Amino acid sequence: MSIGVLKDVVKLCHNAKVPMFLWGHHGIGKSSLVQQVTNELDIGFVDYRAAQIEATDLRGYPKEVDGKTVYCPPIELPQETSPTKVVEKMMDNLNNKNKEGIILFDELNRAADPVIQASFQLFVEGRLGTYVKPKGWSCMAAGNFGGSYNVNDFCQAFIGRFCHVTLSVDEEYLSEWASYILKTYDDNSITQKIIQFICGSVDNINVVSNQDLGFKIERSPRLWEQVVKIEREIEIQNRSKEKTKYSKEAQDLVLAGLIGDMAVTYRRAKFDIVPRDILNEGVARLKSIKVDRSILSGLVYGIVGMVESLGNKIKEEQISNVMDFTSWLCDKKDEADLGLVICHRLFVKQFGESTNVVMANEKVAKIVSADNPWLKELIKHKKVHEFTRTLYEEGSK
């Protein structure tokens, strides 16, 4: 795995504020990799050796203020406000860059359970007791494969909060490691000898046993929300004037780290038309595209979601487009039920228990439609109205 690609992965997760868990054998350079990224970006870096701290080192020790217990956050954690004069020198390096940075919990799977539970709140909520993490900072973790020492097993709720990425040694790693050694320790006979020996075989530097994470990435709405954050950050970077973009390999790694093997299917999926197109353009273009039921189902629920998010801000033309789409679905024998989904979601929320009456009674529908643009459009689309009314009549029996 190229170090450059992995640095890209760290940058992408940091900018998108998606927690990343970097896995690999001890001594391979996980924390160094993250620190190099912060140096390149000129942002802050806090490295917590999770296996060597206690929960109070994170949450802070309690003290009494005005009869209440408050916790003093540790000095290592970045603060939004300026430090006091007593610790100003200690915080100087951190606070020069305190607007943005990365907090790394290294060896987290070797930490005591109270430390893991304390860090959980910081990863999930961006806070720890009374401490609130500055918005520009992100949290990441690193862990070692088991085998040579004991490691803790994480529960699925904790695992499901991260983008999981593995750092391993391969040919690309070797060449970049050799370059790092030469830049750091000069090009002399010692470095030449060591580099020549180590780079002769990956086995000379890599521990190849027990590289299984020991768990399966289970997809969830929470992780798909993280995918949204990643895709948004990629789009922002692509639109920027900066020449540096996230490499495709880094993008694929991050997506795979969030949703597992589903990332391949997701990346290969074609989106010739999306819910926004139906809402703003109507159904004409959809008629010229060959689509299966899964795509239509995605369009239906996507449109309903957009309509509900717009609320009263939706335009009459958009309402008309949605009902045209619903009418087109009702014309299709195998997808007519999807048209009912739209009507059910849009009208049940408005009329509640009275939905059956409004749908089944055309006179009532016409009276109510005077002040309801959705119902007005439904009445115009006679086939949709008849179809939904029939189904509601059957359902009310």
C-alpha positions in Angstrom: 0.0 0.0 0.0 1.4 3.4 -1.1 2.1 5.7 1.8 0.9 8.6 -0.4 -2.5 6.9 -0.9 -2.8 6.3 2.9 -2.0 10.0 3.6 -4.7 10.8 1.2 -7.1 8.6 3.1 -6.2 10.4 6.4 -6.7 13.8 4.8 -10.0 12.8 3.3 -11.4 11.4 6.6 -10.0 14.4 8.5 -11.6 17.0 6.2 -14.9 15.0 6.1 -14.8 14.6 9.9 -15.3 10.8 9.6 -13.5 8.8 12.4 -10.8 6.5 10.9 -9.4 3.4 12.5 -5.9 2.6 11.2 -4.9 -1.1 11.7 -1.5 -2.7 11.4 1.3 -4.5 13.2 3.2 -2.7 15.9 6.2 -0.6 14.7 4.9 -0.2 11.1 4.5 3.5 11.5 0.7 4.1 12.0 1.0 7.1 14.4 4.0 8.5 12.4 1.9 8.4 9.2 -0.9 10.5 10.9 1.7 12.9 12.3 3.3 13.4 8.9 -0.1 14.3 7.5 -0.6 17.0 10.2 2.9 18.3 9.5 2.1 18.6 5.8 -1.2 20.3 6.5 0.4 22.5 9.2 -2.3 21.6 11.7 -2.2 20.4 15.3 -1.6 16.9 16.5 -2.4 15.1 19.8 -1.1 11.6 20.3 -2.7 9.6 23.1 -1.1 6.3 23.9 -4.4 4.7 24.9 -2.8 1.6 26.5 -0.8 3.8 28.9 -3.6 6.1 30.2 -6.6 5.9 32.5 -10.1 7.2 31.9 -9.4 10.2 34.2 -6.6 11.2 31.9 -9.2 11.8 29.3 -12.2 13.0 31.3 -10.1 15.0 33.7 -10.2 15.1 37.5 -13.2 16.5 39.3 -13.3 19.7 41.3 -16.0 21.7 43.0 -17.2 25.0 41.5 -20.2 26.8 43.2 -21.3 23.6 44.8 -21.2 21.6 41.6 -18.8 19.0 40.3 -16.9 19.9 37.1 -14.2 18.0 35.4 -10.9 19.6 34.3 -10.1 18.5 30.7 -6.5 17.4 30.3 -4.0 20.0 28.9 -3.3 17.9 25.8 -6.8 18.3 24.4 -7.2 21.3 22.1 -9.2 24.3 23.4 -11.3 26.9 21.6 -10.4 29.6 24.1 -6.9 30.9 25.0 -5.0 29.0 27.7 -4.1 30.6 31.0 -0.7 32.2 31.6 0.3 29.3 33.8 0.2 26.8 31.0 0.7 29.1 28.1 4.2 27.9 27.3 3.1 24.3 27.5 0.2 24.9 25.1 2.1 27.2 22.7 2.7 24.7 20.0 -0.8 23.2 20.2 -2.6 26.5 20.3 -0.7 28.0 17.4 -2.6 25.5 15.4 -5.6 24.9 17.6 -8.2 25.8 15.0 -7.6 22.5 13.2 -5.9 19.2 14.0 -6.1 15.5 14.6 -6.4 13.7 17.9 -5.1 10.2 17.6 -5.8 7.4 20.1 -3.0 5.0 19.4 -3.1 1.3 20.5 -6.8 1.8 21.4 -7.5 -1.9 21.2 -4.9 -2.4 24.0 -6.5 0.2 26.3 -8.5 -0.5 29.4 -12.2 -0.7 29.0 -12.9 2.5 30.9 -10.6 4.4 28.5 -12.3 2.9 25.5 -15.7 3.9 26.9 -14.5 7.5 27.7 -13.1 7.9 24.1 -16.4 6.6 22.7 -18.2 9.8 23.6 -15.4 11.9 22.0 -15.7 9.9 18.7 -19.5 9.9 18.7 -20.5 13.3 20.1 -17.3 15.3 19.8 -17.4 15.9 23.5 -16.2 14.4 26.8 -18.1 15.4 29.9 -18.0 19.2 29.9 -15.2 19.3 27.3 -16.3 20.1 23.7 -13.9 19.4 20.8 -13.2 22.3 18.5 -15.0 21.9 15.1 -11.8 21.9 13.1 -10.4 18.9 14.9 -11.1 15.3 14.1 -10.6 12.1 16.1 -8.8 9.0 14.8 -7.7 5.7 16.3 -5.0 3.2 15.6 -4.8 -0.5 16.7 -2.4 -3.4 16.4 -3.2 -6.9 15.2 -3.3 -9.5 18.0 -0.9 -12.3 18.4 2.1 -11.1 20.2 0.1 -9.6 23.1 -3.4 -9.3 24.4 -5.9 -7.0 22.7 -9.5 -6.1 23.5 -12.5 -7.0 21.4 -14.7 -4.1 20.5 -18.5 -4.3 20.4 -20.2 -3.8 17.1 -21.6 -0.5 18.2 -18.1 0.8 18.6 -16.7 -0.8 15.4 -19.6 0.7 13.4 -18.4 4.2 14.2 -15.2 4.0 12.1 -13.8 3.9 8.6 -11.4 0.9 8.9 -8.2 1.0 6.9 -5.2 -1.4 7.1 -1.6 -0.4 6.8 0.6 -3.2 5.5 4.1 -3.5 4.0 4.4 -4.2 0.3 6.7 -3.1 -2.5 5.4 0.4 -2.7 5.8 0.7 1.1 9.4 -0.4 0.8 10.4 2.1 -1.8 8.8 5.0 0.2 10.4 3.8 3.4 13.8 3.7 1.7 13.3 7.3 0.5 12.3 8.4 4.1 15.4 6.8 5.6 17.7 8.4 3.0 16.2 11.8 3.6 16.4 11.5 7.4 19.8 9.8 7.8 21.7 10.9 4.7 22.9 8.7 1.9 25.8 6.8 3.5 27.2 3.3 3.5 25.1 2.3 6.6 21.8 3.4 5.1 22.7 1.9 1.8 23.6 -1.5 3.4 20.4 -1.6 5.5 18.1 -0.5 2.7 19.6 -3.0 0.3 19.1 -5.9 2.7 15.6 -5.0 3.9 14.3 -4.1 0.4 15.5 -7.5 -0.9 12.3 -9.1 0.4 9.1 -7.8 2.0 9.5 -10.6 4.6 12.6 -8.9 6.0 10.5 -6.1 7.4 6.9 -7.3 7.5 5.1 -9.6 10.0 2.7 -11.5 7.7 0.8 -13.5 10.2 -2.6 -12.7 11.8 -3.6 -9.7 9.7 -7.4 -10.4 10.1 -9.3 -7.6 11.8 -11.4 -10.3 13.5 -14.7 -8.6 12.7 -17.0 -7.9 9.8 -18.0 -4.4 8.7 -21.8 -4.3 9.1 -23.4 -1.7 7.0 -25.8 0.7 8.8 -27.6 4.0 8.2 -24.9 5.6 10.4 -22.1 4.4 8.1 -24.0 5.5 5.0 -24.3 8.9 6.6 -20.5 8.8 6.8 -20.4 8.0 3.1 -22.4 11.1 2.4 -19.8 13.2 4.3 -17.0 11.5 2.3 -18.6 12.1 -1.0 -19.4 15.7 -0.2 -15.7 16.3 0.7 -14.6 14.7 -2.5 -16.9 16.9 -4.5 -15.8 20.0 -2.7 -12.1 19.2 -3.4 -12.8 18.4 -7.0 -14.5 21.8 -7.5 -11.7 23.7 -5.7 -8.9 25.4 -7.7 -6.3 23.4 -5.8 -4.4 21.0 -8.0 -4.2 18.3 -5.3 -7.2 16.0 -5.4 -7.9 12.8 -3.5 -6.7 9.8 -5.5 -9.2 7.3 -6.7 -7.5 4.6 -4.8 -7.8 6.6 -1.5 -11.5 7.2 -2.2 -12.1 3.5 -2.8 -10.2 2.6 0.4 -12.3 4.9 2.5 -15.6 3.7 1.1 -14.5 0.1 1.6 -13.5 1.0 5.1 -17.0 2.2 5.8 -19.3 -0.2 3.9 -17.1 -3.1 3.2 -17.5 -5.1 -0.1 -20.7 -3.1 -0.9 -18.3 -0.2 -1.9 -17.5 -2.0 -5.2 -21.2 -2.3 -6.1 -21.9 1.3 -5.1 -19.0 2.6 -7.1 -20.1 0.7 -10.2 -23.7 1.7 -10.0 -24.9 4.1 -12.7 -27.1 7.0 -11.8 -28.5 8.2 -15.1 -31.3 9.9 -13.3 -31.7 10.9 -9.6 -34.7 12.1 -7.5 -33.9 15.7 -8.0 -34.2 15.3 -11.8 -37.8 14.0 -11.5 -38.7 16.8 -9.1 -37.4 19.6 -11.3 -37.6 18.2 -14.9 -40.5 15.7 -14.8 -40.8 12.2 -16.1 -39.9 12.8 -19.8 -36.3 11.7 -19.6 -37.1 8.7 -17.4 -39.3 7.3 -20.2 -36.3 7.1 -22.5 -34.1 5.2 -20.0 -34.3 1.5 -19.2 -34.6 1.1 -15.5 -35.3 -1.8 -13.2 -37.5 -1.9 -10.1 -34.6 -1.2 -7.6 -33.8 2.1 -9.4 -37.5 3.1 -9.4 -37.8 2.2 -5.7 -34.8 4.4 -5.0 -36.3 7.2 -7.0 -39.7 6.9 -5.2 -38.3 7.0 -1.6 -35.8 9.7 -2.7 -38.5 11.9 -4.1 -40.7 11.4 -0.9 -37.7 12.4 1.2 -37.1 15.5 -0.9 -40.7 16.5 -0.8 -40.9 16.1 3.0 -37.7 18.1 3.4 -39.0 21.0 1.2 -42.4 21.1 3.0 -44.3 24.3 2.2 -41.3 25.6 0.1 -42.1 23.1 -2.7 -43.2 24.7 -6.0 -46.5 23.9 -7.8 -44.5 22.8 -10.9 -42.6 20.4 -8.7 -45.8 19.0 -7.3 -47.1 18.5 -10.9 -43.9 16.7 -11.8 -44.2 14.3 -8.9 -47.8 13.5 -9.7 -46.8 12.9 -13.4 -44.2 10.4 -12.2 -46.8 8.8 -9.9 -49.2 8.5 -12.9 -46.4 6.9 -15.0 -45.8 4.3 -12.3 -49.6 3.5 -12.1 -49.5 2.8 -15.8 -46.9 0.1 -15.2 -48.6 -3.0 -14.0 -45.6 -4.3 -12.0 -44.7 -0.9 -10.4 -48.2 0.5 -9.6 -47.6 -0.2 -5.9 -44.7 2.2 -5.9 -47.1 4.9 -7.1 -49.2 4.2 -4.1 -46.2 4.6 -1.8 -45.9 8.2 -2.9 -49.6 9.0 -2.4 -49.6 7.2 1.0 -46.6 9.0 2.4 -47.7 12.4 1.1 -51.3 12.3 2.0 -51.4 10.2 5.2 -49.1 12.7 6.9 -51.5 15.5 5.9 -54.9 13.9 6.7 -54.0 11.1 9.1 -57.0 9.0 10.0 -59.1 11.0 7.5 -57.0 9.8 4.6 -59.4 7.0 3.7 -62.4 9.4 3.6 -60.6 12.0 1.5 -59.4 9.4 -1.0 -62.6 7.4 -1.2 -65.0 10.3 -1.4 -64.5 12.4 -4.5 -66.7 15.2 -3.3 -64.8 15.5 -0.1 -61.6 15.5 -2.0 -62.7 18.3 -4.3 -63.7 20.4 -1.3 -60.4 19.9 0.5 -58.4 20.4 -2.6 -59.2 24.1 -2.8 -56.6 24.7 -0.2 -54.3 21.7 -0.9 -52.1 21.8 -4.0 -51.2 18.1 -3.7 -54.9 17.0 -3.7 -55.6 19.4 -6.5 -52.9 17.7 -8.6 -54.2 14.3 -7.6 -57.7 15.0 -8.8 -56.2 16.2 -12.2 -54.5 12.9 -12.5 -57.7 10.8 -12.6 -56.0 7.5 -13.1 -53.9 8.0 -10.0 -56.9 9.2 -8.0 -59.0 6.2 -9.1 -56.1 3.8 -8.4 -55.4 5.1 -4.9 -59.1 5.5 -4.0 -59.8 1.8 -5.0 -56.9 0.6 -2.8 -57.9 2.8 0.1 -61.5 1.5 -0.2 -60.2 -2.1 -0.1 -58.0 -1.3 2.8 -60.8 0.3 4.8 -63.1 -2.8 4.5 
